[in-house]
Amino acid sequence: MKTRVCRLYGQHDIRIETDDIQPPGPGEVLLRMSAGGICGSDLHYYQDGGFGPIRVREPIILGHEVSGTVAALGDGVRGLKEGMKVAFNPSRPCGHCRYCAEGRPRHCTEMRFSGSAMRMPHEQGGFREFMVVQATQCIPLSDRTSLAHAACAEPLSVALHACGQAGDIRGAQVLVTGAGPIGALCVAAARAAGAAHIVATDIQDATLEVARRMGADTTLNVGRDAEALHPWREDKGRFDVAFECSAVSSALQDAMMAVRPGGTIVQVGVTGNLSIPLNILVGKEIALRGSHRFDREFEQAAAMIDSGQIDVGPIITGRYPLEDALSAFEAASDRTRSVKVQLAFE
């Protein structure tokens, strides 16, 4: 059997190629892939050949935000059937290291994550027409659910985990800095968790409009008005919780100024070193917490999309066929017009 794949060879070097694919083995399923979202890490691989110390050292099929339909079952698979729609969990923790044993598999020391160049050989991803995966990575969906929406289960699970890091936010005043895909989904997750008022900031009107559609009560373009958040600094800060999704030093400092004493900032965006005003962190006794990927939140995200509790549709701003992958990556790189760009494999 043959399958077309989207393979990256290096910086700005994407090729659509054809591979052979084997039938699923015991405990495996063959998926007919439907949709695949281009993530920030995919863009780093495409634009820069990697990020930080993680570099593309061999050809890699990108993609970890994917969904599909079960095409064939291997021996011993239960709970799935041919033709069933599924969301695909790209995480494969080992199950036996210290962190897996502690119930924190997102920190697994032997984690296998689809479309990642962290290990050699690289973990091949889901930007392809067919893919053999572990049955345990497939979350069944109802027939009514859009597979384009289902491919957003992975980034939504990141946002749900970030909300969990903030604790109970019912009735809270919430700030989200950075209205890209994760920021917009943090807005939706905070709204679903019962936040009273949500303010989203960004430097692009297009992304802020998506954040509004995802549930933000107030949107502020801090690129056009650097002082837009100043009213929220009154009385030492008015926000109970901030989700910092931009990984920009000025955004983190804005969040620290606008969060009340004893408030919480969840750092979701990732970059290298940032300067932090420790006097504000200490003086206001702010809890600064990191948020890394997800665990059980993936099943929760898939269920929320499947039930319609969270509509992820507004973040999908473009869909391109596999043969137009280069155009898709260029569109995804343009934040003036794109939030989440997907490849369509069918």
Sequence and secondary structure as in RCSB ss.txt:
>XXXX:A:sequence
MKTRVCRLYGQHDIRIETDDIQPPGPGEVLLRMSAGGICGSDLHYYQDGGFGPIRVREPIILGHEVSGTVAALGD
GVRGLKEGMKVAFNPSRPCGHCRYCAEGRPRHCTEMRFSGSAMRMPHEQGGFREFMVVQATQCIPLSDRTSLAHA
ACAEPLSVALHACGQAGDIRGAQVLVTGAGPIGALCVAAARAAGAAHIVATDIQDATLEVARRMGADTTLNVGRD
AEALHPWREDKGRFDVAFECSAVSSALQDAMMAVRPGGTIVQVGVTGNLSIPLNILVGKEIALRGSHRFDREFEQ
AAAMIDSGQIDVGPIITGRYPLEDALSAFEAASDRTRSVKVQLAFE
>XXXX:A:secstr
 EEEEEEEEETTEEEEEEEE     TTEEEEEEEEEE  HHHHHHHHHSEETTEE  S EE   EEEEEEEEE T
T  S  TT EEEE  EE  SSSHHHHTT GGG TT EETTB SSSS B  S BSEEEEEGGGEEE  TTS HHHH
TTHHHHHHHHHHHHHH   TT EEEEE  SHHHHHHHHHHHHTT SEEEEEES HHHHHHHHHTT SEEEETTT 
TTTTGGGGGGG  EEEEEE S  HHHHHHHHHHEEEEEEEEE S  S     HHHHHHTT EEEE  S STHHHH
HHHHHHHTSS  GGGEEEEEEGGGHHHHHHHHT TTT SEEEEE  
